Amino acid sequence: MVVKRRSVARRPVRAPDGAAGRWRSLIFAPLGDGQRRRRGSDGVRLTVAVLATLCAVLAVQSNSRPEQIIAGVLSPPPEGVRWLVDVFWIGGSFGTVAVLLLLAAVRRRFDVLRDLAIAAGGALAVSGILILILGASGGRPDTVRFDGYRLSFPVLHVAVAVAVATVGLPYLARGVQRLIESVLGLAILATVVAGQGLPVKVIGSMAIGWGVTAALHLVLGSPVGLPSGEEVRVLLGAVGLEPRSVVPVPHQT
């Protein structure tokens, strides 16, 4: 950042105060300057996600015995806590999507709403293509039985929730990010426990959501995360410095 002084007087901008400002800073990351950048790491993530999805497809079609053992250990849950498991997988997946959409709308970040909608639509589109190619069960043979489990692949609510979460989390404060990640992790585990998806299919669905986010960032760019000049000027004012303007340098590392 380059700090410049101007001869024209300008009324200093005060940091947001009051309960609204404090809650906003606790929930949302700074708006920043809106810069986006296409990163080579997103290409690596997309490649890894494609390979992980292919490995999941092969594992599903091999009908591995270890997966049957894992599934038998995790599911079904005791009848007394079945309702709690259902709350976690439904609320943690669909709830995560709804909360992120609501927060973006409250913040009036229409670019984020666009990205969230594209991520959800992309995850649904990729899942639909795989269902058309592989069939509803992902091509799993009938040699091993999984009583009480839904055999669909991909697991749609997992793919969509992971895609939306990985797109929306960078715009939230660090504590909110950790909370949503924890809730989503519990939802993914509860999906297996509730019999809504087998372990390998859930992992493959997570890879689909992650890959959709990487592809989105390759096309539209990922947020750089740099604060805007105005935000830096407000922060300097909080420590007693009042520059007339703060201008970002054109190229930053």
C-alpha positions as CSV (number, residue, x, y, z in Angstrom):
1,M,0.0,0.0,0.0
2,V,1.2,3.5,-0.8
3,V,0.0,6.3,1.5
4,K,-0.4,9.6,-0.4
5,R,-1.3,13.1,1.0
6,R,-3.6,15.4,-0.9
7,S,-4.1,19.1,-0.6
8,V,-7.8,18.9,-0.6
9,A,-9.2,18.4,2.8
10,R,-11.4,15.3,3.3
11,R,-13.5,14.4,6.2
12,P,-11.9,11.4,8.0
13,V,-13.9,8.2,7.9
14,R,-14.5,6.7,11.3
15,A,-14.4,3.1,12.0
16,P,-17.8,1.5,12.4
17,D,-19.1,1.7,15.9
18,G,-22.1,0.5,17.8
19,A,-23.5,-3.0,18.1
20,A,-24.1,-3.3,14.3
21,G,-20.5,-2.6,13.5
22,R,-19.1,-5.0,16.1
23,W,-21.4,-7.8,15.0
24,R,-20.5,-7.1,11.3
25,S,-16.8,-7.4,12.0
26,L,-17.4,-10.7,14.0
27,I,-19.3,-12.3,11.1
28,F,-17.8,-10.9,7.9
29,A,-14.3,-10.5,6.6
30,P,-13.4,-7.0,5.4
31,L,-14.9,-6.2,2.0
32,G,-11.5,-5.6,0.4
33,D,-10.9,-4.0,-2.9
34,G,-12.7,-6.7,-4.9
35,Q,-9.6,-7.9,-6.8
36,R,-9.6,-11.4,-8.2
37,R,-6.8,-13.5,-9.5
38,R,-6.5,-16.8,-11.3
39,R,-4.1,-19.0,-9.4
40,G,-2.1,-22.0,-10.6
41,S,-3.0,-23.7,-7.3
42,D,-6.6,-23.8,-8.4
43,G,-5.6,-25.8,-11.4
44,V,-3.8,-28.2,-9.2
45,R,-6.9,-28.5,-6.9
46,L,-9.1,-29.2,-9.9
47,T,-6.7,-31.9,-11.1
48,V,-6.6,-33.5,-7.6
49,A,-10.4,-33.3,-7.4
50,V,-10.9,-35.0,-10.8
51,L,-8.5,-37.8,-9.8
52,A,-10.1,-38.3,-6.4
53,T,-13.6,-38.5,-8.1
54,L,-12.3,-41.1,-10.6
55,C,-10.7,-43.1,-7.7
56,A,-14.1,-43.0,-5.9
57,V,-15.9,-44.3,-9.0
58,L,-13.4,-47.2,-9.3
59,A,-13.8,-48.0,-5.6
60,V,-17.6,-47.9,-5.9
61,Q,-17.5,-50.3,-8.8
62,S,-15.0,-52.7,-7.1
63,N,-17.5,-53.1,-4.2
64,S,-14.8,-53.3,-1.6
65,R,-15.3,-55.4,1.5
66,P,-13.6,-52.9,3.8
67,E,-16.3,-50.3,2.9
68,Q,-19.0,-52.8,4.0
69,I,-17.2,-53.3,7.4
70,I,-16.9,-49.5,7.9
71,A,-20.5,-48.9,7.0
72,G,-21.6,-51.7,9.3
73,V,-19.7,-50.1,12.2
74,L,-21.1,-46.6,11.7
75,S,-24.7,-47.4,10.8
76,P,-27.4,-47.7,11.8
77,P,-27.4,-45.3,14.9
78,P,-29.2,-46.2,18.1
79,E,-32.9,-45.4,17.8
80,G,-32.7,-42.9,20.7
81,V,-30.3,-40.6,18.8
82,R,-31.6,-41.3,15.3
83,W,-33.4,-37.9,15.3
84,L,-30.2,-36.1,16.3
85,V,-28.2,-37.7,13.5
86,D,-31.0,-36.6,11.0
87,V,-30.8,-33.1,12.4
88,F,-27.1,-33.0,11.8
89,W,-27.0,-34.3,8.2
90,I,-30.0,-32.2,7.1
91,G,-29.2,-29.0,9.0
92,G,-25.5,-29.2,8.5
93,S,-25.7,-29.6,4.7
94,F,-28.9,-27.7,3.6
95,G,-28.5,-25.3,6.6
96,T,-24.9,-24.4,5.5
97,V,-26.1,-23.6,2.0
98,A,-29.0,-21.5,3.4
99,V,-26.9,-19.6,5.9
100,L,-24.2,-18.7,3.4
101,L,-26.9,-17.4,0.9
102,L,-28.6,-15.4,3.6
103,L,-25.3,-13.9,4.8
104,A,-24.3,-12.9,1.3
105,A,-27.8,-11.3,0.8
106,V,-27.6,-9.4,4.1
107,R,-24.1,-8.1,3.2
108,R,-25.5,-7.2,-0.3
109,R,-22.6,-9.0,-1.9
110,F,-24.2,-9.9,-5.2
111,D,-20.9,-11.1,-6.7
112,V,-20.8,-13.6,-3.9
113,L,-24.4,-14.6,-4.4
114,R,-23.5,-15.2,-8.1
115,D,-20.6,-17.4,-7.1
116,L,-22.7,-19.4,-4.6
117,A,-25.4,-20.0,-7.2
118,I,-22.8,-21.1,-9.9
119,A,-21.2,-23.4,-7.4
120,A,-24.5,-25.0,-6.4
121,G,-25.6,-25.3,-10.1
122,G,-22.2,-26.7,-11.1
123,A,-22.2,-29.4,-8.4
124,L,-25.7,-30.4,-9.4
125,A,-24.7,-30.5,-13.1
126,V,-21.6,-32.6,-12.6
127,S,-23.6,-35.0,-10.3
128,G,-26.3,-35.2,-12.9
129,I,-23.8,-36.1,-15.7
130,L,-22.3,-38.8,-13.5
131,I,-25.7,-40.3,-12.7
132,L,-26.5,-40.4,-16.4
133,I,-23.2,-42.1,-17.3
134,L,-22.8,-44.4,-14.3
135,G,-26.4,-45.0,-13.2
136,A,-28.1,-44.1,-10.0
137,S,-25.9,-46.4,-7.9
138,G,-22.6,-45.3,-9.5
139,G,-22.2,-48.7,-11.3
140,R,-22.0,-50.7,-8.1
141,P,-22.5,-54.4,-8.6
142,D,-24.9,-56.4,-6.5
143,T,-22.4,-58.9,-5.0
144,V,-22.3,-57.1,-1.7
145,R,-25.4,-55.9,0.2
146,F,-25.6,-52.6,2.1
147,D,-28.9,-52.9,3.9
148,G,-30.3,-49.6,5.2
149,Y,-28.1,-47.5,2.9
150,R,-28.9,-45.3,0.0
151,L,-26.7,-46.4,-2.8
152,S,-26.9,-43.2,-5.0
153,F,-23.8,-41.6,-6.3
154,P,-22.9,-38.8,-6.1
155,V,-24.6,-37.8,-2.8
156,L,-26.2,-34.6,-4.0
157,H,-26.5,-32.7,-0.7
158,V,-22.8,-33.3,0.2
159,A,-21.5,-32.2,-3.2
160,V,-23.6,-29.0,-3.2
161,A,-22.9,-28.1,0.4
162,V,-19.1,-28.6,0.0
163,A,-19.1,-26.5,-3.3
164,V,-21.1,-23.7,-1.7
165,A,-19.1,-23.7,1.5
166,T,-15.7,-23.6,-0.2
167,V,-16.8,-20.7,-2.3
168,G,-18.4,-18.7,0.5
169,L,-16.1,-19.2,3.4
170,P,-13.3,-16.7,2.3
171,Y,-15.8,-13.9,2.7
172,L,-16.5,-14.6,6.4
173,A,-14.6,-13.9,9.6
174,R,-12.2,-16.6,10.7
175,G,-14.3,-17.7,13.7
176,V,-17.4,-18.1,11.5
177,Q,-15.3,-20.1,9.0
178,R,-14.3,-22.5,11.7
179,L,-17.8,-22.9,12.9
180,I,-19.3,-23.6,9.5
181,E,-16.4,-26.0,8.7
182,S,-17.1,-27.9,11.9
183,V,-20.9,-28.1,11.3
184,L,-20.3,-29.3,7.7
185,G,-17.8,-31.9,8.9
186,L,-20.4,-33.2,11.4
187,A,-23.0,-33.2,8.6
188,I,-20.8,-35.3,6.4
189,L,-20.2,-37.8,9.1
190,A,-23.9,-37.9,10.0
191,T,-24.7,-38.6,6.3
192,V,-22.8,-41.9,6.6
193,V,-24.2,-42.7,10.0
194,A,-27.8,-42.0,8.9
195,G,-27.4,-44.3,5.9
196,Q,-27.7,-41.5,3.4
197,G,-24.4,-42.3,1.7
198,L,-21.7,-44.9,1.8
199,P,-18.2,-43.7,2.9
200,V,-16.5,-43.8,-0.6
201,K,-19.5,-42.1,-2.2
202,V,-19.5,-39.4,0.3
203,I,-15.7,-38.8,-0.2
204,G,-16.3,-38.7,-4.0
205,S,-19.1,-36.2,-3.6
206,M,-16.8,-34.0,-1.4
207,A,-14.2,-34.1,-4.2
208,I,-16.9,-33.0,-6.7
209,G,-17.8,-30.0,-4.7
210,W,-14.2,-29.1,-4.1
211,G,-13.4,-29.4,-7.8
212,V,-16.4,-27.3,-8.8
213,T,-15.0,-24.5,-6.6
214,A,-11.5,-24.8,-8.1
215,A,-13.0,-24.7,-11.7
216,L,-15.1,-21.6,-10.7
217,H,-12.0,-19.8,-9.4
218,L,-10.1,-20.7,-12.6
219,V,-12.8,-19.1,-14.7
220,L,-13.7,-16.1,-12.6
221,G,-10.7,-15.7,-10.4
222,S,-10.5,-16.2,-6.6
223,P,-10.6,-13.4,-4.1
224,V,-7.2,-11.9,-3.4
225,G,-8.2,-11.0,0.2
226,L,-6.4,-7.7,0.2
227,P,-8.1,-4.8,2.1
228,S,-9.2,-1.8,0.2
229,G,-7.4,1.5,0.5
230,E,-10.3,3.0,2.4
231,E,-10.3,0.1,4.9
232,V,-6.6,0.6,5.5
233,R,-7.2,4.4,6.0
234,V,-9.9,3.6,8.6
235,L,-7.5,1.3,10.5
236,L,-4.8,3.9,10.5
237,G,-7.3,6.4,11.9
238,A,-7.9,4.0,14.8
239,V,-4.3,4.4,15.9
240,G,-4.2,8.1,15.5
241,L,-3.0,8.5,11.9
242,E,-5.2,10.3,9.4
243,P,-3.8,10.1,5.8
244,R,-5.8,11.9,3.1
245,S,-5.8,8.8,1.0
246,V,-4.4,5.3,0.8
247,V,-3.9,3.9,-2.7
248,P,-3.0,0.2,-3.4
249,V,0.1,-0.3,-5.6
250,P,-0.8,-1.9,-9.0
251,H,1.2,-5.1,-8.4
252,Q,1.3,-6.9,-5.1
253,T,2.7,-10.2,-4.0
